[in-house]
Each structure stands twice: as C-alpha cells, then as structure tokens.
C-alpha cells in the first residue's frame, strides 16, 4: 500500500508557484500590484528577452523594513489581512501572501528596499527558494525586485514558455491593464533597453486611455455612469464605429482590479446589439466600485475571476446604463462631427493611408457618411490595429433600381420560372462583373451603376441563387429525393 508522506516546503512552494506564476507576465502583474498596494506614485518595469532572462520592478512606495525582509518572502505571509473575516473586505490588489514566495522558489531573485524614514536600505538574495542573510545596502525609499532566470529549476515549465515576442506581448497586456486603471501613477516599461511605454501620471482616465490608444479613439469614447444600491458603474464605451474582431479591448475593473466576467461581457454585447456587424465586438473601459462584501475575489489564485453576490442585478445595471446612454445620444451626429474635425486637421500621413476612390460614385445624400467611414478605416486603422468601423445601416440607402432588383414582395405566385440572370433585373445589364470595385469584410460586394454605388450582400445573393435553383427543380418535378432506410 502506498505510504502517505508530508510534502516538503520546497515542493509545496513549487506547486503553488505553478498556480500563481504561469509565465513572465504573471511576475510583472504580481510585483506591479504589490507596488500599487505600497502606495507608489511611480513604477518602472524593465524586461530583458521577454522576461525569460530578467524582470526588474522599481517603485517609490513605502518600502520594507530590514527585520521584515525574510517574512516578505515567506509563504502565506502578508500585511494586508489578519483573519478570515478580512477576506470579505479586501481593499487591496493582493492579499494571499503567495506571490513573492512563489516567484522566489522558481527564480534567482534580489530584493532591495528602504522603508520610509529609514537611513539605509536592506538587500536579500534568494536562489531557488534558498535565502541568503539580509545585508544593508544603499537605495532610495521604495522597493526594487529583480527576477532572473525564471523557471531555471523547473525545466519542464521553462520548455513550455513561448517565444520572447509572445511572452513580451503578455507582459505588455498585464502592464496595460494595471496602468489603465491607475492614471495617478507614473508607469514606465522598457524591453531590451528600449522604452516601449512611458506614461506620466494623468489628471483623468481619458488621458491615460489616449496615451495607449491615441486621441482618435479617446475622442470617440462616450462617458457612462450609474449607481444603484451602492454599486457604481462608470467609464467609457466607444462609439460603435470603433470596434474589434475580438473582446480583448473590453476592459472591466472591479475596485481597481482587472477582472473577466462572461456575464458582464454578454451584457456589453447586448447593449450594442444592432449597432455592430456580426463578428465585431465593442470597445469599453468600465469601472465597478462596490462594497467588498458584495463580491468574492478569493476564487482563483490569479484573482482574474470573481463571484458576485447578485450577478443578475449587475448584468441589468450595465445593460440599461449603456442602452439608455445610446438612446439619449445622437450617434450619427457624433460620426459626422468626428469626421469633420479629423478632415479639418488632416495630416499627409492620414491622407496617404485613406483608401482610393476606386472610380465609384456615391449618392449625394450619403457622401458625408462614406467620407467619415473612409477616414476611420484609413488613418484610424493605422493607429489601432484591428479596429474597423461598422457602418450603421440607417446611414445608407440603396438606389431604387437595386432595391427593385432585390424586392421579393412582388414575386409571381404561379409556377413560372424566375430568371436569375442579372440582365433580367433592373440593374443595368451592361455592367460586367469585372467592374466590381472591392469586397468588404468578406460579406459585401461593392460596384456601381449610373445612379450611384451598389452594395451587394454576397451571402444573401448566394442564398437567392440556391433558392431559384431549388425552386426550378421543384416546379419541374426534378427534385431528387431518397427514402429513409428506417421510417
């Protein structure tokens, strides 16, 4: 019979490290959160080789006293909670006391810190969980933590790490999430000696968003806010013309902590229903502030998932807040205003990126809308990769000849075959297929006739062709059928 044994502290810490520290980005996240919890007004992040070689976080927070240095790297040691009741009133980003112990167990780490008011600092070296004696050192008030050779003693985990560029992408995302929600802190990110982000403290949240994603997107943001029974929702949602093919730009923060919640993401999507093309997702930067006892953040070691006491109420609040804002906002006017402002301040770079006319003529009433759309898909796309504007359907009308060609209300009720040849429709027969201008979103074909631009839904067109082919076979009695083997 197998014998039950007590695991050693080293093995326990390595298991815990596997849950908390998944990749270099996890180290950056945990250490940056510690800096913010320490009251830092500046945090510098320096990374080498995507974090696989070294990660250094320097802050000007309250620091650690020399007699507390060994306790700081001990497992389940923290200054943020004292008893089980505190778990339901957590107001800090960290509280488990696992981060430093987990990082120290799977890396070579150096901690230097000077407490506020102290005359000298202290230094602690840890190699794979084994700490050297604390020694004095000279350093400014705050804490500096350097992590080298991550996962050097867990080769299996190290082999599963991705390329340096991929790991750096995850680090940048972790940096972005924390920097976005704390605009009052100066954040700086360097990779291989090159500064990739330098974000001075901002007066407001919108300025911080503009630093990351540019002024065009910041100008297209719509402020939303509401408060119901002590739960405050505030932040920005983007005008529907700015959207993405994924949900990675839907940032949701709970009491200063970035979270993911499928229910709230669904509510956000429902608020944009009818305003975006299929497969496009809104951009949002939203904050939730609520009493700590209404949410359980002790669900997952990474604290990315939380559990709300009344998730339905929160869903309803988010959905109604954004919908009511859209109903009270003239989104079409915002599009034209933004277009005129951008055109007035147009730059050579922007005009160079703008799509060419392609020889298409537009109905007079739609020119301004099309101009606005071209502006976004041109200069905007250069600044925000993957951001493609949706075109509100109400802003466009098809030429009457094309509407008649697609109108099915007057289809004959008899069994006479309908000719699906384009020449039989009211669309001019002299327009050959070779004059198609372009294909948009793999869904629409754009061409022209003497009255203006034609936009064809190619999927609807294909369905109509298949319908006519089936209809012809049914009316001719030639539809192939096969009896079921089993009734």
LINHUSUL-V621663 format. One record per pair of residues at least 4 apart in sequence whose C-alpha atoms are under 6 Angstrom apart, sorted by the first residue. I is the first residue (numbers start at 0). J is the second residue. D is the distance in Angstrom with one decimal. If there is no record, write none. Layout:
i->I j->J d->D
i->I j->J d->D
//
This chain:
i->12 j->16 d->5.9
i->12 j->101 d->5.9
i->16 j->20 d->5.2
i->16 j->101 d->4.3
i->19 j->300 d->5.8
i->19 j->301 d->6.0
i->20 j->25 d->5.2
i->23 j->50 d->5.3
i->24 j->169 d->5.6
i->24 j->170 d->4.3
i->27 j->31 d->5.9
i->28 j->173 d->5.8
i->32 j->92 d->5.9
i->34 j->39 d->5.7
i->35 j->39 d->5.4
i->37 j->60 d->4.9
i->37 j->61 d->5.5
i->38 j->60 d->5.1
i->39 j->58 d->5.9
i->39 j->59 d->5.0
i->39 j->60 d->3.9
i->40 j->184 d->4.7
i->41 j->58 d->5.7
i->41 j->184 d->5.5
i->41 j->185 d->4.5
i->41 j->186 d->5.9
i->42 j->57 d->5.7
i->42 j->58 d->4.5
i->42 j->186 d->5.0
i->43 j->56 d->5.7
i->43 j->57 d->5.1
i->43 j->186 d->5.9
i->43 j->187 d->4.8
i->44 j->55 d->5.8
i->44 j->56 d->4.7
i->44 j->187 d->6.0
i->44 j->188 d->4.8
i->45 j->54 d->5.8
i->45 j->55 d->5.1
i->45 j->188 d->5.9
i->45 j->189 d->4.7
i->46 j->50 d->5.3
i->46 j->53 d->5.9
i->46 j->54 d->4.7
i->46 j->190 d->4.8
i->47 j->52 d->5.6
i->47 j->53 d->5.3
i->47 j->190 d->5.7
i->47 j->191 d->4.9
i->48 j->52 d->5.7
i->48 j->163 d->5.7
i->49 j->163 d->4.4
i->49 j->166 d->5.3
i->49 j->167 d->4.4
i->50 j->54 d->5.5
i->52 j->147 d->5.7
i->52 j->148 d->5.2
i->53 j->146 d->5.5
i->53 j->147 d->4.3
i->54 j->145 d->5.7
i->54 j->146 d->5.1
i->55 j->144 d->5.6
i->55 j->145 d->4.2
i->56 j->143 d->5.7
i->56 j->144 d->5.4
i->57 j->142 d->5.9
i->57 j->143 d->4.3
i->58 j->141 d->5.5
i->58 j->142 d->5.5
i->59 j->140 d->5.9
i->59 j->141 d->4.0
i->60 j->141 d->4.6
i->61 j->114 d->5.7
i->61 j->115 d->5.5
i->61 j->141 d->5.6
i->62 j->112 d->5.5
i->62 j->113 d->5.2
i->62 j->114 d->4.1
i->62 j->141 d->4.3
i->62 j->142 d->5.3
i->63 j->112 d->5.6
i->63 j->114 d->5.1
i->64 j->114 d->5.4
i->65 j->121 d->5.5
i->72 j->99 d->5.2
i->72 j->100 d->4.7
i->73 j->100 d->5.5
i->74 j->97 d->5.5
i->74 j->100 d->5.2
i->75 j->96 d->4.3
i->75 j->97 d->5.4
i->76 j->96 d->4.8
i->77 j->96 d->4.7
i->79 j->94 d->5.4
i->80 j->85 d->5.6
i->87 j->292 d->5.0
i->88 j->291 d->4.8
i->88 j->292 d->5.6
i->97 j->101 d->5.9
i->99 j->103 d->5.9
i->103 j->108 d->5.9
i->103 j->128 d->5.1
i->104 j->127 d->4.6
i->104 j->128 d->4.0
i->105 j->127 d->5.3
i->105 j->150 d->4.9
i->106 j->127 d->5.4
i->106 j->147 d->6.0
i->106 j->148 d->5.6
i->106 j->149 d->4.6
i->106 j->150 d->5.7
i->107 j->125 d->5.8
i->107 j->126 d->4.5
i->107 j->127 d->5.9
i->107 j->146 d->5.9
i->107 j->147 d->5.1
i->108 j->125 d->5.1
i->108 j->145 d->5.6
i->108 j->146 d->4.6
i->109 j->123 d->5.8
i->109 j->124 d->4.7
i->109 j->144 d->5.7
i->109 j->145 d->5.2
i->110 j->122 d->5.6
i->110 j->123 d->5.1
i->110 j->143 d->5.9
i->110 j->144 d->4.6
i->111 j->121 d->5.7
i->111 j->122 d->4.5
i->111 j->142 d->5.8
i->111 j->143 d->5.1
i->112 j->120 d->5.4
i->112 j->121 d->5.6
i->112 j->141 d->5.7
i->112 j->142 d->4.2
i->113 j->120 d->4.1
i->113 j->140 d->4.7
i->113 j->141 d->5.5
i->114 j->140 d->5.8
i->115 j->140 d->5.7
i->119 j->137 d->5.7
i->120 j->135 d->5.8
i->120 j->136 d->5.1
i->120 j->137 d->5.4
i->120 j->138 d->5.7
i->121 j->134 d->5.6
i->121 j->135 d->4.3
i->121 j->136 d->5.2
i->122 j->133 d->5.7
i->122 j->134 d->5.3
i->122 j->135 d->5.9
i->123 j->133 d->5.0
i->124 j->130 d->5.8
i->124 j->131 d->5.4
i->125 j->129 d->5.3
i->125 j->130 d->4.2
i->150 j->157 d->5.5
i->171 j->175 d->6.0
i->175 j->179 d->5.8
i->182 j->200 d->5.6
i->182 j->201 d->5.2
i->182 j->204 d->5.9
i->182 j->207 d->5.8
i->183 j->200 d->4.7
i->183 j->201 d->5.7
i->184 j->200 d->5.0
i->185 j->198 d->5.6
i->185 j->199 d->4.5
i->185 j->200 d->4.6
i->186 j->198 d->5.2
i->187 j->196 d->5.5
i->187 j->197 d->4.4
i->188 j->194 d->6.0
i->188 j->195 d->5.7
i->188 j->196 d->5.0
i->189 j->193 d->5.3
i->189 j->194 d->4.2
i->189 j->195 d->5.5
i->209 j->213 d->4.5
i->209 j->214 d->5.1
i->209 j->217 d->5.3
i->214 j->218 d->5.9
i->219 j->237 d->5.8
i->219 j->238 d->5.5
i->220 j->235 d->5.6
i->220 j->236 d->5.5
i->220 j->237 d->4.4
i->221 j->235 d->5.2
i->221 j->236 d->5.3
i->221 j->237 d->5.9
i->222 j->234 d->5.8
i->222 j->235 d->4.6
i->223 j->233 d->5.6
i->223 j->234 d->5.6
i->223 j->235 d->5.9
i->224 j->232 d->5.3
i->224 j->233 d->4.1
i->225 j->231 d->5.8
i->225 j->232 d->5.3
i->226 j->230 d->5.5
i->226 j->231 d->4.3
i->230 j->288 d->5.9
i->230 j->289 d->4.7
i->231 j->287 d->5.8
i->231 j->288 d->5.1
i->232 j->286 d->5.8
i->232 j->287 d->4.8
i->233 j->285 d->5.8
i->233 j->286 d->5.3
i->234 j->284 d->5.7
i->234 j->285 d->4.4
i->234 j->286 d->5.7
i->235 j->283 d->5.8
i->235 j->284 d->5.1
i->236 j->283 d->4.3
i->237 j->282 d->5.4
i->237 j->283 d->6.0
i->240 j->388 d->4.1
i->240 j->389 d->4.9
i->241 j->388 d->5.0
i->242 j->280 d->5.5
i->242 j->281 d->4.9
i->242 j->282 d->5.8
i->242 j->386 d->5.4
i->242 j->387 d->5.8
i->243 j->279 d->5.5
i->243 j->280 d->5.2
i->243 j->385 d->5.8
i->243 j->386 d->4.9
i->244 j->279 d->4.8
i->244 j->280 d->5.9
i->245 j->280 d->6.0
i->248 j->282 d->5.4
i->249 j->282 d->5.3
i->249 j->283 d->4.8
i->250 j->283 d->5.9
i->250 j->284 d->4.8
i->251 j->257 d->5.9
i->251 j->258 d->5.9
i->251 j->285 d->5.0
i->251 j->286 d->6.0
i->252 j->256 d->5.1
i->252 j->257 d->4.4
i->252 j->258 d->5.8
i->252 j->286 d->4.8
i->253 j->286 d->6.0
i->253 j->287 d->4.7
i->254 j->288 d->5.0
i->258 j->303 d->4.7
i->258 j->304 d->5.9
i->259 j->304 d->5.9
i->263 j->314 d->5.8
i->266 j->314 d->5.9
i->266 j->318 d->5.2
i->270 j->318 d->5.5
i->270 j->322 d->5.3
i->275 j->389 d->5.7
i->293 j->308 d->5.3
i->294 j->306 d->5.7
i->294 j->307 d->4.5
i->294 j->308 d->5.8
i->295 j->305 d->5.7
i->295 j->306 d->5.1
i->296 j->305 d->4.8
i->298 j->305 d->5.9
i->315 j->319 d->6.0
i->316 j->320 d->5.9
i->319 j->323 d->5.8
i->332 j->336 d->6.0
i->333 j->337 d->6.0
i->338 j->371 d->4.9
i->341 j->345 d->5.7
i->349 j->378 d->4.7
i->352 j->377 d->5.2
i->352 j->378 d->5.9
i->353 j->377 d->4.3
i->360 j->451 d->5.2
i->360 j->452 d->5.8
i->361 j->451 d->4.9
i->361 j->452 d->5.2
i->362 j->451 d->5.2
i->373 j->377 d->5.8
i->375 j->379 d->4.7
i->376 j->380 d->5.3
i->376 j->387 d->6.0
i->380 j->384 d->5.6
i->380 j->386 d->5.9
i->400 j->425 d->5.6
i->402 j->406 d->6.0
i->404 j->424 d->5.4
i->404 j->425 d->5.7
i->422 j->428 d->4.5
i->435 j->446 d->4.7
i->436 j->445 d->5.5
i->436 j->446 d->5.1
i->437 j->445 d->5.5
i->438 j->443 d->5.7
i->438 j->444 d->4.7
i->439 j->443 d->5.1
i->442 j->457 d->5.8
i->443 j->455 d->5.4
i->443 j->456 d->4.7
i->443 j->457 d->5.6
i->444 j->454 d->5.7
i->444 j->455 d->4.9
i->445 j->453 d->5.7
i->445 j->454 d->4.7
i->446 j->452 d->6.0
i->446 j->453 d->5.1
i->447 j->451 d->5.6
i->447 j->452 d->4.4
i->447 j->453 d->5.1
i->466 j->470 d->6.0
i->472 j->476 d->6.0
i->472 j->477 d->4.9
i->472 j->478 d->5.0
i->473 j->478 d->5.4
//
